[in-house]
Amino acid sequence: LHTAYRRQRQMCIRDSLKLKAGLLLLWALVSFGATYFARDLQVLVFGGWPLGYWIAAQGAVLVFIGIVVVYGWAMNRFERQDAERLAADAAALSDDANRPHG
């Protein structure tokens, strides 16, 4: 039972690392992609300002806030699932301990 919990915990850690890597990649693409394509985006005008300005001034910040929200939601979900598995394992151990021996 302990080995099963350890395996599940490692899967949770792996999922967490995948999430972090994906969100970090998204952040890098938005931050550096907007800079790389800034000249190309200047021809598009939105609200009287070039689109490159809007992405640099507002869009990257909004994406970063979205990344933080997604990360918080996902980690809460991972921790809730981990707590449920731990409670189920503890209940199974408790049931085994209460069985008569012999």
Kinemage of the C-alpha trace (Angstrom):
@kinemage 1
@onewidth
@group {chain A} dominant
@subgroup {mainchain}
@vectorlist {calphas} color= white
{ca leu a 1} P 0.000 0.000 0.000
{ca his a 2} L 2.863 2.341 0.805
{ca thr a 3} L 4.445 1.611 -2.590
{ca ala a 4} L 1.161 2.374 -4.368
{ca tyr a 5} L 0.904 5.728 -2.593
{ca arg a 6} L 4.509 6.547 -3.466
{ca arg a 7} L 3.847 5.722 -7.129
{ca gln a 8} L 0.728 7.918 -7.157
{ca arg a 9} L 2.648 10.731 -5.483
{ca gln a 10} L 5.384 10.516 -8.126
{ca met a 11} L 2.726 10.728 -10.846
{ca cys a 12} L 1.328 13.847 -9.172
{ca ile a 13} L 4.798 15.398 -9.036
{ca arg a 14} L 5.360 14.526 -12.701
{ca asp a 15} L 2.019 16.120 -13.649
{ca ser a 16} L 2.974 19.216 -11.669
{ca leu a 17} L 6.307 19.481 -13.449
{ca lys a 18} L 4.614 19.083 -16.847
{ca leu a 19} L 2.206 21.871 -15.928
{ca lys a 20} L 5.059 24.140 -14.832
{ca ala a 21} L 7.017 23.421 -18.023
{ca gly a 22} L 3.984 24.122 -20.225
{ca leu a 23} L 3.122 27.369 -18.473
{ca leu a 24} L 6.756 28.489 -18.540
{ca leu a 25} L 6.878 27.781 -22.271
{ca leu a 26} L 3.682 29.799 -22.781
{ca trp a 27} L 5.157 32.680 -20.787
{ca ala a 28} L 8.372 32.598 -22.849
{ca leu a 29} L 6.458 32.509 -26.141
{ca val a 30} L 4.265 35.442 -25.178
{ca ser a 31} L 7.090 37.505 -23.701
{ca phe a 32} L 9.730 36.892 -26.335
{ca gly a 33} L 7.376 36.242 -29.252
{ca ala a 34} L 5.785 39.664 -28.896
{ca thr a 35} L 9.236 41.247 -28.869
{ca tyr a 36} L 10.404 39.269 -31.879
{ca phe a 37} L 7.337 40.117 -33.970
{ca ala a 38} L 6.899 43.684 -32.662
{ca arg a 39} L 7.780 45.326 -35.980
{ca asp a 40} L 5.365 43.098 -37.869
{ca leu a 41} L 2.606 43.863 -35.385
{ca gln a 42} L 3.060 47.644 -35.696
{ca val a 43} L 1.100 47.720 -38.964
{ca leu a 44} L -2.049 46.570 -37.155
{ca val a 45} L -3.723 49.413 -35.273
{ca phe a 46} L -6.095 48.819 -32.372
{ca gly a 47} L -7.744 51.738 -30.558
{ca gly a 48} L -5.408 54.224 -32.177
{ca trp a 49} L -2.280 52.414 -31.008
{ca pro a 50} L -0.164 49.820 -32.801
{ca leu a 51} L -0.958 46.223 -31.819
{ca gly a 52} L 2.665 45.668 -30.789
{ca tyr a 53} L 2.208 48.340 -28.127
{ca trp a 54} L -0.965 46.726 -26.800
{ca ile a 55} L 0.624 43.296 -26.567
{ca ala a 56} L 3.724 44.633 -24.859
{ca ala a 57} L 1.832 46.944 -22.485
{ca gln a 58} L -1.272 44.910 -21.695
{ca gly a 59} L -1.406 41.516 -23.368
{ca ala a 60} L 1.718 40.009 -21.814
{ca val a 61} L 0.579 41.091 -18.344
{ca leu a 62} L -2.887 39.598 -18.888
{ca val a 63} L -1.373 36.328 -20.102
{ca phe a 64} L 0.892 36.247 -17.034
{ca ile a 65} L -2.110 36.767 -14.734
{ca gly a 66} L -3.899 33.965 -16.592
{ca ile a 67} L -0.881 31.699 -16.100
{ca val a 68} L -0.926 32.393 -12.348
{ca val a 69} L -4.671 31.666 -12.152
{ca val a 70} L -4.346 28.412 -14.120
{ca tyr a 71} L -1.390 27.308 -12.003
{ca gly a 72} L -3.228 28.020 -8.741
{ca trp a 73} L -6.353 26.195 -9.893
{ca ala a 74} L -4.405 23.169 -11.149
{ca met a 75} L -2.250 22.873 -8.031
{ca asn a 76} L -5.333 23.061 -5.796
{ca arg a 77} L -6.844 20.275 -7.870
{ca phe a 78} L -3.665 18.159 -7.639
{ca glu a 79} L -3.481 18.657 -3.861
{ca arg a 80} L -7.185 17.798 -3.426
{ca gln a 81} L -6.739 14.582 -5.419
{ca asp a 82} L -3.634 13.715 -3.392
{ca ala a 83} L -5.498 14.305 -0.106
{ca glu a 84} L -8.396 12.117 -1.279
{ca arg a 85} L -6.004 9.291 -2.170
{ca leu a 86} L -4.246 9.619 1.171
{ca ala a 87} L -7.569 9.523 3.030
{ca ala a 88} L -8.658 6.449 1.062
{ca asp a 89} L -5.358 4.719 1.833
{ca ala a 90} L -5.662 5.598 5.533
{ca ala a 91} L -9.213 4.231 5.601
{ca ala a 92} L -8.027 1.004 3.979
{ca leu a 93} L -5.252 0.670 6.558
{ca ser a 94} L -7.709 1.362 9.372
{ca asp a 95} L -10.046 -1.342 8.075
{ca asp a 96} L -7.169 -3.810 7.927
{ca ala a 97} L -6.111 -2.976 11.478
{ca asn a 98} L -9.633 -3.530 12.841
{ca arg a 99} L -9.982 -7.005 11.348
{ca pro a 100} L -9.623 -9.865 13.790
{ca his a 101} L -6.345 -11.731 13.447
{ca gly a 102} L -5.983 -15.438 13.453
